[in-house]
Amino acid sequence: MTDTTHARATHLEELEAESIHILRETVAEFANPVMLYSIGKDSQVLLHLARKAFHPAPLPFPLLHVDTTWKFRDMYTFRDSFVARHGLKLLVHQNRKALAEGINPFDHGSQKYTHAMKTQALLEALAQHGFDAAFGGARRDEEKSRAKERVFSFRDKHGQWDPRRQRPELWNLFNGRVDAGESMRVFPLSNWTELDVWHYVLRERIPVVPLYFAAERPVIERNGTLLMVDDERMRLRPGEKPTPRKVRFRTLGCYPLSGAIESSATTVEAVIHEMVHARQSERQGRLIDHDEEGSMELKKREGYF
Amino acid sequence: MDTALQAPLQPDLQRLLDEHAHRSLLRLAVVGSVDDGKSTLIGRLLYECDGLFEDQISAVRKASAKRAAAARTEALAQGLKAAAGGGEEEELDFSLFTDGLRAEREQGITIDVAYRYLSTARRKIIIADTPGHLQYTRNMATGASTADAGVILVDARLGVLPQTRRHAYIASLLGIPYLAVAVNKMDLVGYERATFERIGSELADFARTLGFEGVRLFPVSASRGDNITRPSAHTPWHEGGTLLSWLESLPHQRRLDGAPFRFPVQYVIRPHQDYRGLAGQVASGTVRVGDEVQVLPSGRRTRVEAIDTFDGPRAEASATASITLRLSDDVDASRGDVLSHVDQPPLSLQHLDAMLVWFGEQPLDATRRYLVKQGTRTTPVQVERVLWRKELEDLSEAPAETLALNDIGRVRLVCRRPLLCDAYQENRRTGAFIVIDALTHDTVGAGMVLGRAESASRTDTSLVSQGEREQRLGQAGAIVLLPATPAAVERAFALERRLFDLGRVVATVAGDVEVALALSRAGLVALVHADAPLLRRALREEALEARTRWWELDDTETLEQWVANLTSEAGT
């Protein structure tokens, strides 16, 4: 029975095929889908998969960037040049009311700020355009609650998620039925890990924001986190003076809320090497418990995770 | 900006990348009761295969130390010497790695499966972590639906329990080909060979009756790490290797590769007049450029002109590649259709028997409206009857009228449009379907096609054509939905009288979708009055799907205007 005339698919090929299936299924079943675009590496991978899914046709949905106005300057530059080069349709949405009220990450705390500038802004944008499905780049390996997230994640008329009412998801059969006003968040990268994402970036030569690679950047250390001073809006505390350090970012968000890590990885290969190496050293480290716990704390203070 | 590196790589980095590139994917379902040590086993696997991040490990290390200290204090207070087994090394409590779930459970978020990810040098493994909970059937079915392999845990002290048999049965029902039985907590029975072999032979005999391709037994201690990723010195008599080496050795998706070619059309890509591509995922088998294929249900034959991808054309594609096919002729094909080789078509079943796992909080109700989604096709379905329900205590078949939450049974279904499918035993992709409640939109069941209903009556075809009916009656069948007003019934009767007097063959229906569709198929004009919004929507959707002629009347118009509209268009 076994067909041996062709090579077996590697796990990246299988993940790719599964994600494309999810993308196409969503577009087939929904009237008005949109792709959330945050300019990060996961967004870049998701966008690349979407271009594959509908090739040679253009993307059958727009991109939506929920803009807090506090992203790194490099991210805005990257976004605009990438979108222009590929002729993509990009919507940018800001919570204007919150902006007018002067809500910012320094005075209002990260929770209040995030709720206003990201969550509220997203719900505003979805309602304003009447989107009934929104693709996101979230992965299940990111955190424990995400490990339970469905690929098709139902939202009620208020955009809310009720974990008790999740629809069971079997095989590759996704239930995309919603009523007017209800919507679906769709996560085609659910089964990808961070390492898969980087391997795919390497394999497909997907461009990503240069902030993911190590370079000398003006940095301050605050509460054990390395923060990059990206523009003059950064509020420095007494005694804080930006100094150049060789750092990179594992995840990208608003610059006052994104911790950097010290690194010398300037290429995708080096980033992968650094990730794998960090885990392997941990494995060896379990023999020397006490020593290990101290160094772990140190790394965490440096903002490793 | 091009991130590609041109310079040659360090040898160890190159090896690392190559290794990763050549790994295959394995989907694993781990099942067991609450105290069988399932989360400890998964935690142990993740830890020993580097599936965890450093901060997760240090958090667990702290929590474990705290627990151990508390246990020691308690032991001292009771005047005991150092607690047994706790002496020489500080142990990690591996169950804490999946502890987030436990907290969620305490908050009452008791649902389904969590997925975890494991990497070895040869494989990426997606683990469906199915809580061994009251809702095990639904959890298990979800986790098992895509699994290439399953691991069942048995507590060595307790042996094979009814629960264990249920887990094995559900694993076999969902078509998991390979099963490992991990006889856990061997450390607590002194690594006794006789205990292991007694449990093993009992389970192996049972599992063989269920038809697994392979069943393997492992004596393990999840908390101590025996025979999980490393062979144990405590079980020199065990020759079956470790659980991990078994997982790495399993064939992957063999059945899909070997099965006949199936391509459910997912989406039509049409950027301009000269390009029409059928996008989809190869569900099974292999297709090559030049192959003769047929489009079902139309049965039209044509050839594969090209297999397109973003990365360029291909000569062939196998399951489970997502591709775009172009056909030699301009054959009509759209979402829901299936392409196959001409000599190996799928079944086309309108009346079918299936195994059904019921998830709905409300029991299955034959009078309720359900939809079936199979492949890329969604169609209304009627549950003709429940043939029997599996008694999970002793796996016997009990007569049943319905299926309640977590029940498994055999049912007979009638689909509005035929399913283009295979028996689930032969093809897990095309033989599977989900059942959706048409009104709430919840996913209420998981189905596995057994085959054609044995006593199927012939309602899927008719010896009288649509054209013949139209000629005889001088009209085309249609559904007319009246506005939802308090006076709808009277207006329906008034309209019926007027149309009848004008020579139409017409009947009034009180909000029954099946009846309305049957009448319109027979060539009648069915006047439907219904005020429930959900029912009206169901009627709209299904009339659209059945391609029935359809009117929805506007409340602002008079009876005369209605008659005028209907008679002028009905004549065309």
Interface residues (C-beta under 8 A of the other chain):
Chain A: M1 T2 D3 H6 R8 A9 T10 H11 L12 E13 E14 L15 E16 A17 E18 I20 H21 R24 E25 V27 A28 R51 K52 A53 F54 H55 P56 A57 P58 R140 D141 K144 S145 A147 K148 P163 R164 R165 Q166 R167 P168 E169 L170 W171 N172 L173 N175 R177 V178 D179 S190 N191 T193 L195 D196 H199 V201 L202 R203 R205 I206 P207 V208 P210 F213 T267 V268 E269 I272 H273 V276 A278 R279 Q280 E282 R283 R286 D289 E293 M296 E297 K299 K300 Y304 F305
Chain B: M1 D2 T3 A4 L5 L9 L13 L16 L17 H20 A21 H22 R23 S24 L25 D50 L52 F53 E54 D55 I57 S58 R61 E90 G100 L101 E104 G108 I109 I111 D112 V113 A114 Y115 R116 Y117 S119 R123 K124 I126 D129 R138 A141 T142 S145 T146 P251 H252 R254 R255 D257 G258 Q266 Y267 I269 R270 P271 Y275 G277 A279 G280 Q281 T286 D308 T309 F310 D311 E316 S318 T320 A321 S322 T324 R335 F359 L371 K373 Q374 T376 R428 R429 A432 F433 I434 I436 H441 D442 T443 A446
